[in-house]
Amino acid sequence: MDGRVMPISEARIQVNDWGLVHSDITYDVVPVWEGGFFRLDDYLARFSASRASLRLDIGMEDGAITAALQDMVAASGLRAAYVAMVASRGVPLIPGTRDPRQCGNHFYAWCVPYVHVMRPDLPPESRTAWIAQSVTRIPESSVDPRVKNYHWGDFTAGLFEAKDKGFETVILLDSDGHVTEGPGFNVFAVCGDRLVTSDHGMLEGISRRTVLEMAQEQGLKTEIRPLPLQEFLDADEVFLSTSGGGVAPLTRVNDRVYQNGGIGPVTSELHARYWRWIHDPAYRTEIDYR
Ligand SMILES: *Cc1c(COP(=O)(O)O)cnc(C)c1O
């Protein structure tokens, strides 16, 4: 932050930063595993597209961002990390202005030990998701979900619903009853030898892309299209994809139990393959911890 590496407890943003007061901000999160970034170029490309979409100019190219992330992770000493890069609108350059062009856009990054969206030691019976009833996913005509963002009002309301009912996480539908995504993850249905995932209303996850590519290697067909809730509930297996853990199986959605409460074979194989791919030098950028 401000060109320095510092303890996370000392990192500060100003209280009138539009990133905070207007959620006028975008971010990305790249995983580090065993001392290397996974698919860093893909995350950087998405972060760049998000900045362009919001007209955020942080005055840094991918090379400078990479150097900042490398320095920060090396200084932290973390070999498995959740690494966030952020671009914020910043503070108005003219006090009180409502002109988004008149703000001091800025970059910062932070990292913490690797985060699993669903803890890996969670027993199968606890891998549950609730379909939110009180909220739908923010319409993409209002907030573009392909720009990774902090507009979490819908997810947070959904998480309260899910947690109050004893579920681990939540999945949101669009206004037509199609499955979109959940807080920090994409969603897949396995129907025989086919994988189905939504084509709209969600962030195009890098892990989602990895799953679609792994599916090819694994001899599965893929369908990217609207996914009706009933089809999702009727599927053989369902799972989440996220940079926080890769492929995370679900065993129950609402009162529908999949695979007799166990983890299905297609999901298990994709999960194992994800962890093989994360070690593949072709996808890795090693960090120099000197
Ligand atoms: C980050 C995120 C995902 C998952 O994307 P990955 O690139 O696979 O980590 C899915 N949905 C939302 C809303 C997210 O913020």
PDBQT file of the ligand as one rigid body, heavy atoms in Angstrom, charges set to zero:
ROOT
HETATM    1  C1  LIG A 301     -14.132 -14.754  -6.634  1.00  0.00    +0.000 C 
HETATM    2  C2  LIG A 301     -15.558 -15.153  -6.895  1.00  0.00    +0.000 A 
HETATM    3  C3  LIG A 301     -15.889 -16.381  -7.521  1.00  0.00    +0.000 A 
HETATM    4  C4  LIG A 301     -14.863 -17.438  -7.850  1.00  0.00    +0.000 C 
HETATM    5  O1  LIG A 301     -13.925 -17.004  -8.777  1.00  0.00    +0.000 OA
HETATM    6  P1  LIG A 301     -12.477 -17.682  -8.848  1.00  0.00    +0.000 P 
HETATM    7  O2  LIG A 301     -11.758 -16.876  -9.851  1.00  0.00    +0.000 OA
HETATM    8  O3  LIG A 301     -12.670 -19.079  -9.264  1.00  0.00    +0.000 OA
HETATM    9  O4  LIG A 301     -11.909 -17.598  -7.475  1.00  0.00    +0.000 OA
HETATM   10  C5  LIG A 301     -17.207 -16.607  -7.835  1.00  0.00    +0.000 A 
HETATM   11  N1  LIG A 301     -18.163 -15.718  -7.513  1.00  0.00    +0.000 NA
HETATM   12  C6  LIG A 301     -17.892 -14.563  -6.888  1.00  0.00    +0.000 A 
HETATM   13  C7  LIG A 301     -18.997 -13.635  -6.549  1.00  0.00    +0.000 C 
HETATM   14  C8  LIG A 301     -16.589 -14.242  -6.556  1.00  0.00    +0.000 A 
HETATM   15  O5  LIG A 301     -16.320 -13.101  -5.917  1.00  0.00    +0.000 OA
ENDROOT
TORSDOF 0
